[in-house]
């Protein structure tokens, strides 16, 4: 049974315009209005509060909204842990990618858990590859680095779990569109230099969804994983079909390809829950994309109804 958890937070995102909180926190409301709960086949909806967004640097951290993110992650961890303990399949809808940290913290209370990281970017910024004094770090662009223990203890060290939330070798990253683009990429440390297994957007489109899913699931077996969390940033979609995100780009998947990939992965019993983020309804005033997202999630998670 699916439990839908709405987590309307934009704490991990930088403002797109000065003094204005990014609109990703509005996604749960827009997706519910588009029929998400019905498409997921669930009447079990847990609604979390919208946390306060701080535009200024906070004491003793160079992470944007660092203390707020810590507190909010603990709330998410509690509800995710409770859902898993009850035998439900939690689907956490945000909001931004930083929600992943609380999801993993909740999942890890029952032991080791791998990660399928579906994202148009690798989200691997950390203090060793950018100047922390020059700008505040935005956790939505750092969630994979933080989850694998890279960064401030504020968002890398967790009760019960410790650090990291997930080992590099227990992660498969799918959909990064930047790695295969020629040019100077010295401004970020390539996730390919770690033990994380990666399938770039270009590779996925070249080898097809079926092969990508098969190779991903084979990796879970190689690692001996029996519990895996799935993270979905909808910017894995090509900007031609999904421009309503903070960092749209190409190449990427279309909705049919995303639905097929989700269907193949979520049907595997090792996947215990998922989080979804980055859709910004403020960038979609006519709500052209909330319906297709809700439909893709409903079809993609159908095996867990």
KOLNU-225292 format. One record per residue (C-alpha): residue number from 1; z, y, x; residue in one letter. Coordinates in steps of 0.05 Angstrom, whole numbers, plus 5000, padded with zeros to 4 digits. Each point is the difference from the previous one (the first is absolute). Layout:
BEGIN
   resi     pz     py     px   resn
    NUM      Z      Y      X      A
...
//
This chain:
BEGIN
   resi     pz     py     px   resn
      1   5000   5000   5000      X
      2   4982   5069   5026      X
      3   5052   5055   5002      X
      4   4968   5069   5005      X
      5   5042   5049   5040      X
      6   4978   5072   5000      X
      7   5019   5039   5063      X
      8   4975   5072   4991      X
      9   5011   5025   5071      X
     10   4957   5044   5045      X
     11   5054   5005   5053      X
     12   4956   4968   5054      X
     13   4942   5048   4992      X
     14   4987   5068   5030      X
     15   4984   5057   4951      X
     16   4926   5007   4988      X
     17   5012   5074   4984      X
     18   5060   5042   5024      X
     19   5061   4995   4956      X
     20   4971   4948   4953      X
     21   5024   4928   4998      X
     22   4942   4950   5004      X
     23   4982   4973   4932      X
     24   5003   4925   5017      X
     25   5068   4997   4966      X
     26   4964   5010   4934      X
     27   4961   4935   5007      X
     28   5048   4955   4961      X
     29   4997   5044   4938      X
     30   4923   5004   5003      X
     31   4992   4925   5011      X
     32   5049   4982   4944      X
     33   4960   5046   4954      X
     34   4938   4962   5021      X
     35   5032   4935   4975      X
     36   5025   4971   5066      X
     37   5060   4964   4970      X
     38   4956   4966   4947      X
     39   4948   4982   5053      X
     40   5054   4968   5042      X
     41   5026   4964   4939      X
     42   5071   5024   5007      X
     43   5050   5035   4956      X
     44   5050   5000   5057      X
     45   4996   5070   5030      X
     46   5053   5029   5046      X
     47   4992   5075   5009      X
     48   5030   5033   5062      X
     49   5014   5075   5004      X
     50   4955   5051   5033      X
     51   5037   5020   5064      X
     52   5006   5072   5024      X
     53   4947   5021   5051      X
     54   5022   5041   5059      X
     55   4948   5046   5032      X
     56   5044   5016   5060      X
     57   5020   4959   5060      X
     58   5065   4962   4988      X
     59   5058   4995   5050      X
     60   4998   4947   5053      X
     61   4931   4972   4983      X
     62   4928   5017   5015      X
     63   4977   4962   4939      X
     64   4979   5039   4938      X
     65   5052   4987   4945      X
     66   5031   4949   5047      X
     67   5069   4998   4968      X
     68   4971   5000   4930      X
     69   4953   4943   5019      X
     70   5058   4960   5027      X
     71   5039   5008   4935      X
     72   4940   4986   4956      X
     73   4981   4939   5040      X
     74   5069   4971   4988      X
     75   4990   5010   4925      X
     76   4933   4964   5002      X
     77   5030   4945   5042      X
     78   5053   4988   4948      X
     79   4952   4994   4941      X
     80   4950   4958   5038      X
     81   5056   4953   5024      X
     82   5026   4994   4929      X
     83   4930   4984   4973      X
     84   4988   4947   5052      X
     85   5068   4969   4989      X
     86   4983   4994   4926      X
     87   4935   4963   5016      X
     88   4955   5058   4981      X
     89   4939   5027   5037      X
     90   5014   5074   5014      X
     91   4942   5049   5000      X
     92   5024   5067   5026      X
     93   4954   5057   4980      X
     94   5006   5067   5036      X
     95   4997   5049   5026      X
     96   4983   4995   5073      X
     97   4997   4946   5053      X
     98   5071   5013   5026      X
     99   5024   4960   4940      X
    100   4980   4938   5040      X
    101   5064   5007   5042      X
    102   5047   4991   4942      X
    103   4958   4943   4973      X
    104   5004   4962   5065      X
    105   5074   5016   5007      X
    106   5011   4968   4932      X
    107   4955   4940   5015      X
    108   5032   4987   5067      X
    109   5069   4989   4970      X
    110   4978   4929   4988      X
    111   4973   4989   5070      X
    112   4935   5006   5038      X
    113   4942   5033   4963      X
    114   4930   5014   5025      X
    115   4955   5059   4980      X
    116   4929   5007   4974      X
    117   4985   5074   5012      X
    118   4938   5021   4960      X
    119   4985   5071   5020      X
    120   4941   5043   5020      X
    121   5042   5023   5060      X
    122   5046   4960   5045      X
    123   5059   5048   4988      X
    124   5023   4988   5072      X
    125   5022   5069   5024      X
    126   5066   4996   5038      X
    127   5036   5041   5053      X
    128   4961   4967   5057      X
    129   4933   5025   4974      X
    130   5012   5070   4973      X
    131   5042   5061   5019      X
    132   5062   4998   4957      X
    133   5019   5070   5021      X
    134   4934   5029   4977      X
    135   5003   4977   4928      X
    136   5042   4962   4951      X
    137   4982   4927   4993      X
    138   4975   4980   4931      X
    139   5023   4930   4984      X
    140   4941   4985   4955      X
    141   4957   5000   5063      X
    142   5052   4961   5039      X
    143   5021   4946   4952      X
    144   4971   4942   5040      X
    145   5030   5027   5065      X
    146   5068   5010   4967      X
    147   4999   4931   4967      X
    148   4987   4968   5067      X
    149   5058   5037   5032      X
    150   4965   5059   5033      X
    151   5033   5067   4988      X
    152   5067   5031   4984      X
    153   5057   4952   4981      X
    154   5007   5041   4936      X
    155   4940   4962   4972      X
    156   4996   4940   5045      X
    157   5070   4970   4998      X
    158   5024   4973   4933      X
    159   5064   4968   4972      X
    160   5000   4923   5000      X
    161   4931   4999   5032      X
    162   5008   5041   5064      X
    163   4934   5015   5033      X
    164   4942   4989   4994      X
    165   4985   4988   4927      X
    166   4941   4957   5021      X
    167   4977   4972   5066      X
    168   4932   5023   5026      X
    169   4973   4929   5000      X
    170   5019   4992   4926      X
    171   4955   5057   4978      X
    172   4927   5000   4979      X
    173   4970   5069   4994      X
    174   4938   5005   4957      X
    175   4953   5058   4987      X
    176   5010   5050   5057      X
    177   4935   5040   5004      X
    178   5014   5040   5063      X
    179   5006   4947   5055      X
    180   4926   4982   5000      X
    181   4977   5073   5001      X
    182   4976   5022   5070      X
    183   5036   5058   5031      X
    184   5064   5022   5033      X
    185   5058   4965   4966      X
    186   5053   5014   5052      X
    187   5040   5040   4950      X
    188   5026   4936   4969      X
    189   5019   4934   5030      X
    190   4954   4946   4974      X
    191   5035   4948   4958      X
    192   4952   4951   5031      X
    193   5040   5005   5064      X
    194   5058   4966   4965      X
    195   5008   4929   4973      X
    196   4979   5024   4931      X
    197   4937   4966   4974      X
    198   4949   5050   4975      X
    199   4938   4997   4956      X
    200   4967   5068   4999      X
    201   4962   5028   4941      X
    202   4936   4988   5037      X
    203   5018   4928   5015      X
    204   5020   4986   4928      X
    205   4935   5029   4973      X
    206   4961   4961   5052      X
    207   5033   4931   4991      X
    208   5014   5007   4926      X
    209   5063   4996   4957      X
    210   5002   4924   4997      X
    211   5000   4991   5075      X
    212   5050   5056   5010      X
    213   5048   4970   4950      X
    214   4992   4931   5030      X
    215   5014   5024   5070      X
    216   5059   5041   4976      X
    217   5033   4941   4966      X
    218   4986   4956   5060      X
    219   5039   5049   5042      X
    220   5060   4993   4954      X
    221   4998   4926   5012      X
    222   4994   5008   5075      X
    223   5063   5042   4999      X
    224   5037   4951   4956      X
    225   5014   5055   4949      X
    226   5023   4980   4930      X
    227   5016   5070   4975      X
    228   4953   5060   5006      X
    229   5001   5071   4971      X
    230   4934   5034   4981      X
    231   4991   5075   5011      X
    232   4941   5036   4968      X
    233   4978   5071   5015      X
    234   4943   5015   4953      X
    235   4965   5039   5055      X
    236   4974   4932   5022      X
    237   4948   5017   4947      X
    238   4939   5039   5022      X
    239   5003   5074   4986      X
    240   4938   4993   4957      X
    241   5042   4962   4949      X
    242   5069   5027   5017      X
    243   5004   5073   5022      X
    244   5068   5013   4968      X
    245   5042   4985   5062      X
    246   5026   5044   5055      X
    247   4954   4972   5053      X
    248   4936   4972   4969      X
    249   4948   4969   5044      X
    250   4944   4950   5011      X
    251   4983   4944   5007      X
    252   5045   4965   4951      X
    253   5002   4950   4944      X
    254   4975   5010   4929      X
    255   5044   4982   4940      X
    256   4967   4932   4991      X
    257   5013   4982   5073      X
    258   5072   5024   4997      X
    259   5012   4960   4937      X
    260   4971   4938   5032      X
    261   5042   5009   5063      X
    262   5064   5010   4960      X
    263   4984   4940   4956      X
    264   4991   4954   5060      X
    265   5063   5024   5036      X
    266   5048   5006   4941      X
    267   4982   4931   4974      X
    268   5033   4972   5063      X
    269   5072   4982   4984      X
    270   5024   5028   5067      X
    271   4988   5071   4974      X
    272   5066   5019   4967      X
    273   4988   5073   4980      X
    274   4958   5062   5011      X
    275   5001   5075   5004      X
    276   4944   5048   4984      X
    277   4993   5073   5020      X
    278   4963   5064   5017      X
    279   4960   5013   4936      X
    280   5010   5074   4985      X
    281   4987   5019   4927      X
    282   5000   5074   5019      X
    283   4935   4985   5037      X
    284   4974   4965   4937      X
    285   5010   5052   4945      X
    286   4953   4964   4952      X
    287   5034   4933   5014      X
    288   4935   4966   5020      X
    289   5035   4951   5047      X
    290   5066   4981   4968      X
    291   4965   4951   4953      X
    292   4960   4964   5054      X
    293   5062   4995   5044      X
    294   5041   4971   4942      X
    295   4944   4951   4985      X
    296   4994   4977   5072      X
    297   5075   4989   5005      X
    298   5003   4964   4934      X
    299   4943   4952   5019      X
    300   5023   4994   5072      X
    301   5071   4981   4982      X
    302   4981   4956   4941      X
    303   5025   4937   5034      X
    304   5071   5026   4996      X
    305   5004   5018   4927      X
//
